């Protein structure tokens, strides 16, 4: 979560509720963080509120049910390995990939009061990829819980990881260059057609020639795709492999109910159409009183359609049978027959929203009174996250620069 302000009910139902559920599943090891570097992509001109917002979001995490005993909760900037991995990933990130991200142009159009024409904003999906794949383990699948609107970001990350793994994990077995396998090498080089086979089939290859052949084979495999490359070279695939330096992420689609903002658009702090998790009862009543409803209900006597009314979407979240038995039927019947007015409908929904938010707000107040507790949780989580991140970045450095082999050569 980016620390651009306190979290709202859209964040809860869109993400936090599922995070809380996943942390209790023994199949997952969960990492959740406050993305303060991501805040700079749109708010670099004024960073005065980032520290306070980061603390408030941490409090929102805890008040919503995230448990530091079950999840690792940390601050992005306290794990500098994120920045290093972002830098290394950016070396293989095509600009075109970044420019085609759906939310890139959308946010530029909707946030015209900010200068978003920067590399930081354009490149945030690459930083996001670093954030995701940093916490992976060899042989363990990596899942990202998202709603449908975020699937494209995970797909971008998976494409980038595949590209990265090909660049720095593609390996050719040294045995391919041995005299015993010269016929196999010759066949592969002939299929590439851009480089000549060895002039003397009985001579050992020089280091320079091996490097030249390796580059040609790798470029060809990249062009046609690694799996296609292997498919047409059956029996020779034993000489090639791609090490999974970074683990491919996969989206886990989580149920995200529709929760529009007060004005009917997507709920967003930027649009000033949200109810925060710390909202007071009076503010909830005032803000919901002016919510947009079914536009067909211009007069009190006009019947409406609850299925296209944002207020009914909220009723489905807060006026549950457990909290308010029969309320949803009352809304549907009253709306479609003009038996109730929009003000009456909004008021009933607001009271149930207040009942729902009360325990969350109560936990918030405790952490607000003792902010040091939240900060200690954040610091401890950051230290734990960094231990895991160090292992990943060491694996990445070795794959790119191969210093262990160089040191071994020097040491003899």
N, C-alpha and C positions, 0 to 999 in steps of 0.2 A: 504494500500500500504506500502511495506517495503521501508524504506529510504536507499536504496543502490545506489542512484544516481538519476539524473533527469529523469522525466518520458518521454516516447517516444510515437510515434504515435500509436504503438500497444496498449499501455495503454489507449489511448484516445478512439480508436474504440472498444477496447475490454471491457472497463469499464466506463470511464469518460462520454462518450456521453450518455450512458444509465442512469448514475447517475443524470446527469443534467436534463434528461427528467423526471425521477421519482420524483425529488424534487419539480416539479411543479404540481404533481398529488396530490390533497387533500386527497386521500385515504391512502397516506403513510406519516409517520414521519421518516425522513431519518437521519441516523448517518453515517458519513464517517470519518475515522481516519488515522493518520500516525502511522504505526505499528513499532515503534522504538525498542520494545522488540523483535519482530520477526527478526529484523536485526541482533540481537546478535546470533541467531541460526546458522548463517553461517559466521558472521564477528566479533565474540567475540575477536579475536586476535588483532584487531585494531579498536577501537571505535572512533578514532579522527575525522572522517568525519560524524558521525551519526547526530549530532546537525545541522550542515550546510545542510546536505541532507534532514533532516526533514523540515527545513525551505523552501528549494527549492521545495520539493514536495507540501508543502502547497501553495506555489506560483503557481505551476502547476495546482493544484486544482482550485484555484481562477481564473487563466487565462483561464481555460477550461470552466468556466461558473458556477461552484459551488458557491452558494450564501449563506452566513452565516445567512441571514434573512429567508431562506427556509430550510436549512440543518444545522445540528450540525456537525461542523468540529473540530476535537480534536486530541490531542496527547496521544497515548496509555499509556505511562509511567506517565502521569499526573493524571491517574485514577487508583490508586493502587488496587481498587477492582477487576480489571482484574486478577492481580497476585493471589489474594486470591481465586477467583473462579477457576482459573487454578489449584491451589494446591488441592482444594477439588474435582474437577473433576478427577484429576490424580489418586485419591485413588480408583476409580472404572473403570479405563481405562485398559483393557487387553493389554499386550504387543503385542500380535498377531494382534490386530486391527491396531496398529500403523505400524507394519512391512509390512502389506499388502497394505498400501496406495500406489497407482501407482507411484506418483511422488517421493516417498522416494528413491527407488533404482535408478530411472532415474537421479535424481539430484546428487546422490553420484557418478554415473558414469560420468556425464558431468562436475562436478566441482571437479576434482581430485587435484587441487591446494590448496584445503581447507580441513581442518580436520572436517568432518561432522559426525564422529562416536562419537557423544555426546548425552546425554539424551535430551538436549535442542533442538537439531535438530530432533531427533526421536519423541519427544513429542510435536512438534509445532502444530499438528492437535488438540491436547487437548487445548492448549492455544487459537487456532483459534476458537474452540467451545465456550470457555469462552467469547471471543470477540463478537461472534454472539449473544449468548443467554442472554448476560448481558442487552441488551436493548429490553426487552419484557415486555408486560403488561398482566395481567390476563384476559383471554377471548378474547385477540386480537391476530390474527394470525401473525406469524413472517416470513418474506420473505427475501431471500438473492438473489440479482440479480447477476447471474453468467453466464458464457458461459459453453458449454458442457464439457470442460476439467476440470471444477471445481465442477461438480455435485457430484463426489465421495467424496469430502470434506464435502459437505452439508449432504450427506447421512451418513457419519461417525458421524457428529455432532448430527444428529437426533437419531442414534443408541445409542450414548453416553448419550444423554438427556433422552431417554427412560429408559436406565439402571439406571441412576442417580435417576429418578423419582420413579422407582420401589424400589430401596434401601431405599430411604428417604421419599417417599410419600405414600408407601403402608400402608393402615390402616385397622385394623379389629375392627369393632364396638364392644364395651364392652358388648353389649346386647347378643352377641353370647355365652358368658360364663355364662349367667344367667340360673337358673334352668328351666325357662319357655322354653328355646331353647335348652335344653340338647339333645333332639333327633336330632336336626339339627347339633349340634357340633359332636355328635357321628357319624353321617353319613359321615361328612367331614373327621374326623380322620380315619375312617375305609377305606375311599377311598385312603388315603395317604399310609396306610399300614406300615409306619415306626415308628409309635408311638401308644401306647395302649390308648384305651378310658378310661374315668374315672372308677375306681373300684366301687365307690358308686354313682350311677346315681342321688341320692337324696341329695348328700352333696355339699355344696358350694366349689368352687375351690380356692386353695391358690394362692397367687400372683406368687409364683415360678412355679406352674403348668400352670397358664395362660401364663406366659412368655415362658415356654417350648412349649406349644401348638402353640403359636403365631409364634415362630421361625420355627417350623415344617411346619406350613401352608404356611408361607412366602417362605421357601426354596422350597416347592413343587410347589407353584405358579410360582416361578422364573424358575424352571426346565421345566414346561410344557407350560409356557407363560400365562400371566395374563388373556387374553381373552379366551384362551382354558380352563383355570381353571374355569372361570365363566360359560362357555358354558355347561359343564357337571354337573354343580351344580345349575341348574335352580331353582328359588324360594328361593335360599340362597344368591344370589348376593347382596342383600340389606345389608349384613354384611361386604362387602369389597368395597374398592375404592382405587384409586391411585390419590393423589393430584398432580396436575401439578405444581410442585415447579418451574421448568424451562419449558419454552415453546418450543415445537418442532419446529425447523426451516425447511422451505421448500424452495427449489430452484425455482427461477423465471428465466426460460431460456430467456435470452435476445439475440437479434440478434447480432452476432459477425462475421462480414465479415472476410474472409481470408486475412490476412496481414502478409505475410512471411517477414523474415529479408532480408538484402541485399544479403546474401549468400544462400537464399532459405530455410534455417532452420527457426524454430520458432523465432520470433523477441525477443531478450533478451539482456539486458545490459551485461550479463555474456558472451555472444557470440560475443560481440562487432560488432553487425550487425544491429544496430538500428539508427533511425533518432529521436533525441530528440525534444521536443516541443520548445526548445530554440535554435535550430540549425540555423546557419547563412545561407544566400542565397548561398554564395560561397561553404560552406561545403556541403550543400544539393546537389549542382551540382557535386561536386567532388565525393561524396560518391555514388550517384546514377549512375554515369558514369561507375562504375565497378560492378554494380549489375549483378547477374547471370540471364541468360535468358533461353529460350528453348534450351536444349543441342543439338537438331537436327540441329540448325542453326550454322553450323561450318564455313560457308562462307557467304558472303554478298548475294550471289545469291540463297542460300538455302531457300525454304519456311519454315515457322514456324507454330506453333500451339499456339495461344495466351492463350488458356485455361490451358496450363501447364506452362505458363511463369509468374514468380513473378512480372515482370514489368506491365503486363496487370492487375494483381490483384490490383496493386497500381493505375493504370489508372482508374479502376472502382470506386475508392474512391475519387480521386482528379480531374479527367477529366470528371466531371459530365456534363449533357446537360446544366445545368444552368451556369456553369463556362466556358465551352468550347464546344459549340454545334457542334455535328458531329465528335468529336475527337475519340470516341470509335469505330465508324464505320471506320474511317480512319486507326486506329490501326489494327483492324481485317482484313480489306481488304489488307492493305499494308503488314502485317506480313504473311498472308497465301499465298500471291502471290509473296513475296520477293520484293514488290514494295518499301518498306522502309527498312532501316537497323536498327539494334538494337540500335546503338548510337543515331540515329535520334528519335527513339521511346522513349528512356530514356530521352532525352533532353526535349521533349514535356511534358512528365509526370512530370519532375522536375520543370518546370515552373508553372504548375498547382498546384503542392505541395507547392511551394513558395507562390502562391496567397492564398491558403487555410491557411497556417500557419501564415501569416502576422498579422492578428488581434489577434491571440493567443499570439504571440510574443510581440506585442505592449502592451498588458495588463501585460505581464511578466515584461517588462522593467519598467513599472510604479511601480510595487511592489518591484522590485530589487532596484530601487532608493529610496524606502521608506519601507524597510523591517520591520520596527516597526509596520506598519499597519497589515502585515500578522501575526506577532507574537501576536498582540493584539487579532486578530480574533481567533487564535489557543488557547490562554489562556482563552478567554471568552467561547469558545466552550467546552474546557476541564472542566471548572467549571460547565457548564450546564450538560454535560454528566455525571459528577460525582454524581450529585443530583439524576439522574435516576439510576445509578449503585448502589448507597447506598440502595435504596429500594429493588433491586434485591438481594443484598448480605445479607441483613437483613432477607429476606424471606428464603434464603438458610441456613443461620446459624440456624434459628429457626427450620427448617425441620430436620437438622442433629442433633443438640444438645438439642433441645427442652427446652431451658432455661426458656422461659415464664412459662411452666408448673411446672418446678422445683422451680422457684421463688414463684409461687402461692402456692405450697405445703408447702414451708418453712414459707411463710407469714401467712398461715392458712386461 
